[in-house]
């Protein structure tokens, strides 16, 4: 691990998880179309990186091969679909269900690595995947059995969140080998650039305007980029230099908990008992899968 930092890594993880947890609530508070909010989140996260990329990493871009560019493109498109699906899911289901299900991407990374990369799935990973899938099933149908619905179409919203998790897994798998050959800033700029263009295409196809939103909406767009983007995922990437990746991965399990608490405080959204129980099972499965795979 890296040299001793000025900020304790554990404190950084607390800040990062808190910032990431705020993302779902900010999306729910926005009145803009979900694809527009997703577009501006990625755009405003990418723009500050461009001067750094041009100033310090100009030569790195020339060394990116066509094959690597193809993988980066796939990664960026998958990330765009992840954001588009997850942001949309928050219009239809509870924050607790949406964030928990979209956070299940380590499960799909393990499955994808087994199917596509022929990586071995250990017995412990298989148990973790099974536990997580059982929790997902409980969350997806439990509210209907209990007769209490949180959100206008929770089953549809849960399906979107799961699709978002699958796309996040595709983003990770496409970029796994690429990050070994391309520096972080050029990689992020290329992938986020493709993601931004892809989200712009989705916005235009859906016919949503890019401007004309009130100041409150622009503040939310910036908040999504600065909070979950800068203080969330950027700090998590910093923490990887100082603590084990498994610690960072498991710490992200705090996002559904934090998002649920913030939704309760700011949106007065109370998750059902079945959602909480199913979510706990999902988180247990994710933790078991992540620790077994070392991610």
C-alpha positions in Angstrom: 0.0 0.0 0.0 1.0 3.7 -0.4 2.8 5.9 2.1 0.9 7.2 5.2 -1.6 9.8 3.9 -2.6 13.0 5.7 -6.2 11.9 5.9 -6.8 8.5 7.5 -8.1 6.1 4.8 -11.0 4.9 7.0 -12.1 8.5 7.4 -11.8 8.9 3.6 -14.0 5.8 3.1 -16.7 7.2 5.5 -16.7 10.5 3.4 -16.8 8.6 0.2 -19.7 6.2 1.2 -21.7 9.1 2.6 -21.2 11.1 -0.7 -22.1 8.1 -2.9 -25.2 7.5 -0.7 -26.5 11.0 -1.4 -26.7 10.2 -5.2 -30.1 8.4 -5.1 -31.7 11.2 -3.0 -30.4 13.9 -5.3 -31.8 12.0 -8.3 -35.2 11.6 -6.6 -35.3 15.4 -5.7 -34.7 16.3 -9.3 -37.7 17.1 -11.5 -35.6 16.7 -14.7 -35.9 13.6 -16.8 -33.6 10.9 -15.4 -31.5 10.6 -18.5 -30.8 14.4 -18.4 -29.7 14.2 -14.8 -27.5 11.2 -15.7 -26.0 13.1 -18.7 -25.1 16.2 -16.7 -23.7 14.1 -13.8 -21.2 12.5 -16.1 -20.5 15.6 -18.1 -19.8 17.7 -15.1 -17.6 15.0 -13.7 -15.6 14.7 -16.9 -15.0 18.4 -17.7 -12.6 19.2 -14.8 -10.5 16.2 -15.9 -9.9 17.4 -19.5 -7.3 20.2 -18.7 -5.4 17.6 -16.5 -5.5 15.0 -19.3 -4.3 17.5 -22.0 -1.6 19.0 -19.7 -0.1 15.9 -18.1 -1.2 12.9 -20.2 -1.2 14.1 -23.8 1.3 11.4 -24.9 -0.7 8.6 -23.3 -3.6 9.1 -25.6 -1.4 8.5 -28.7 -0.4 5.1 -27.2 -3.9 3.8 -26.9 -4.4 1.1 -29.5 -7.5 0.5 -31.5 -8.2 -2.7 -29.5 -8.0 -0.7 -26.2 -10.1 2.0 -27.7 -12.8 -0.6 -28.6 -12.8 -1.9 -25.0 -12.9 1.6 -23.6 -15.9 2.3 -25.9 -17.7 -0.8 -24.7 -17.0 0.2 -21.1 -18.3 3.7 -21.7 -21.5 2.5 -23.3 -22.1 0.0 -20.5 -21.6 2.8 -17.9 -24.1 5.0 -19.7 -26.7 2.3 -19.7 -25.9 1.7 -16.0 -26.6 5.4 -15.2 -29.7 5.6 -17.4 -31.3 2.5 -16.0 -30.5 3.2 -12.4 -31.6 6.9 -12.5 -34.9 5.8 -14.2 -35.4 3.0 -11.6 -35.6 5.6 -8.8 -38.8 7.0 -10.4 -40.5 3.6 -10.0 -39.3 1.9 -6.8 -38.0 2.7 -3.4 -34.5 4.2 -2.8 -33.7 1.3 -0.5 -34.6 -1.3 -3.2 -33.0 0.5 -6.1 -29.7 1.2 -4.4 -29.4 -2.2 -3.0 -30.1 -4.0 -6.3 -27.8 -1.7 -8.3 -25.1 -2.3 -5.8 -25.2 -6.0 -6.6 -22.8 -5.6 -9.5 -20.0 -7.6 -7.8 -22.2 -10.7 -8.1 -22.6 -10.1 -11.9 -18.9 -9.3 -12.2 -18.1 -12.8 -10.7 -20.7 -14.4 -13.0 -19.4 -12.5 -16.1 -15.7 -13.4 -15.2 -16.7 -17.0 -15.1 -18.7 -17.0 -18.3 -16.5 -14.7 -20.4 -13.1 -14.9 -18.9 -13.2 -18.4 -17.7 -12.2 -17.3 -14.2 -12.8 -19.9 -11.4 -15.9 -19.5 -9.2 -15.1 -20.9 -5.7 -17.6 -22.6 -3.5 -17.7 -19.6 -1.3 -18.4 -17.3 -4.2 -21.2 -19.6 -5.4 -22.8 -19.5 -2.0 -22.5 -15.7 -2.0 -24.1 -15.4 -5.4 -26.9 -17.8 -4.4 -27.6 -15.8 -1.2 -27.6 -12.5 -3.1 -30.0 -13.8 -5.8 -32.4 -15.1 -3.1 -32.4 -11.7 -1.5 -33.0 -10.0 -4.9 -36.0 -12.3 -5.5 -37.4 -11.5 -2.1 -37.1 -7.7 -2.7 -38.6 -8.0 -6.2 -41.8 -9.9 -5.2 -42.0 -9.4 -1.5 -43.8 -6.1 -1.5 -46.6 -7.6 -3.7 -47.0 -10.5 -1.3 -47.1 -8.1 1.6 -49.6 -5.8 0.0 -47.6 -2.7 0.5 -46.0 -0.9 -2.4 -43.2 1.8 -2.2 -43.1 3.4 -5.6 -45.6 3.4 -8.5 -44.2 0.3 -10.2 -41.7 -1.4 -7.9 -41.2 -4.5 -10.0 -40.3 -2.5 -13.0 -38.1 -0.2 -11.0 -36.3 -3.2 -9.4 -35.8 -4.7 -12.9 -34.2 -1.5 -14.1 -31.9 -1.4 -11.1 -30.8 -5.0 -11.8 -30.2 -4.1 -15.4 -28.1 -1.2 -14.1 -26.1 -3.6 -12.0 -25.5 -5.9 -15.0 -24.3 -2.9 -17.0 -22.0 -1.8 -14.2 -20.5 -5.3 -14.2 -20.0 -4.9 -17.9 -18.2 -1.6 -17.3 -15.9 -3.3 -14.8 -15.2 -6.3 -16.9 -14.5 -4.3 -20.1 -12.1 -2.0 -18.2 -10.4 -4.7 -16.0 -7.5 -5.5 -18.4 -7.5 -2.0 -20.0 -6.6 -0.3 -16.7 -3.4 -2.4 -16.6 -2.2 -0.7 -19.8 -3.7 2.7 -19.7 -3.1 5.3 -17.0 -6.1 6.3 -14.8 -6.8 9.8 -16.1 -6.7 9.0 -19.8 -8.8 5.9 -19.1 -11.4 7.8 -17.2 -11.5 10.7 -19.8 -12.0 8.3 -22.7 -14.6 6.1 -20.9 -16.5 9.0 -19.4 -16.3 10.8 -22.8 -18.0 7.8 -24.5 -20.4 7.6 -21.6 -21.3 11.3 -21.9 -21.9 11.0 -25.7 -24.0 7.9 -25.2 -26.2 9.5 -22.6 -26.5 12.6 -24.8 -27.8 10.3 -27.6 -30.3 8.8 -25.1 -31.5 12.2 -24.1 -32.0 13.3 -27.7 -33.8 10.1 -28.8 -36.1 10.6 -25.8 -36.8 14.2 -27.0 -35.8 15.9 -23.7 -34.4 19.5 -23.8 -30.8 20.1 -22.7 -31.5 23.5 -21.3 -34.3 25.6 -19.8 -34.1 24.0 -16.3 -34.4 26.2 -13.2 -31.4 27.0 -11.0 -32.4 24.3 -8.5 -32.0 21.6 -11.2 -28.5 22.8 -12.2 -27.5 22.8 -8.5 -28.6 19.1 -8.3 -26.7 18.3 -11.5 -23.5 19.9 -10.1 -24.2 18.2 -6.7 -24.4 14.8 -8.4 -21.0 15.4 -10.0 -19.3 16.9 -7.0 -20.8 14.6 -4.3 -21.1 11.0 -5.6 -18.6 11.8 -8.4 -15.7 13.8 -6.9 -16.0 13.1 -3.1 -17.5 9.6 -3.7 -15.8 7.6 -6.4 -12.7 9.7 -6.7 -12.0 9.3 -2.9 -12.7 5.6 -3.3 -10.1 5.4 -6.0 -7.6 7.3 -3.7 -8.3 4.8 -0.9 -7.4 1.9 -3.1 -3.7 3.1 -2.8 -3.8 2.8 1.0 -6.2 -0.1 1.9 -7.0 -3.5 0.4 -9.5 -3.6 -2.5 -11.7 -6.0 -0.5 -12.0 -3.3 2.2 -13.1 -0.7 -0.3 -15.5 -3.1 -2.0 -17.2 -4.2 1.2 -17.3 -0.5 2.5 -19.6 0.2 -0.5 -22.2 -2.0 1.1 -22.8 1.0 3.3 -24.3 2.9 0.3 -27.7 1.2 0.5 -27.8 1.7 4.2 -26.8 5.4 3.9 -29.2 6.0 1.0 -32.1 4.4 2.9 -31.4 6.6 5.9 -31.1 9.8 3.8 -34.3 8.9 2.0 -36.1 8.5 5.3 -34.8 11.9 6.5 -35.2 14.0 3.3 -38.0 12.1 1.4 -39.9 10.6 4.4 -39.7 7.3 2.5 -40.0 4.3 4.8 -39.0 1.0 3.3 -41.2 -2.0 3.9 -40.0 -4.8 6.3 -39.7 -7.2 3.4 -37.5 -4.7 1.5 -35.2 -4.3 4.5 -35.0 -8.0 5.1 -34.4 -8.8 1.5 -31.8 -6.0 1.3 -30.0 -7.4 4.2 -29.8 -10.8 2.5 -28.5 -9.2 -0.7 -25.8 -7.3 1.2 -24.7 -10.5 2.9 -24.5 -12.3 -0.4 -22.5 -9.4 -2.0 -20.1 -9.3 1.0 -19.5 -13.0 0.8 -19.0 -12.8 -3.0 -16.6 -9.8 -2.8 -14.5 -11.2 0.0 -14.2 -14.6 -1.8 -13.2 -13.0 -5.1 -10.9 -10.4 -3.6 -12.7 -7.5 -5.3 
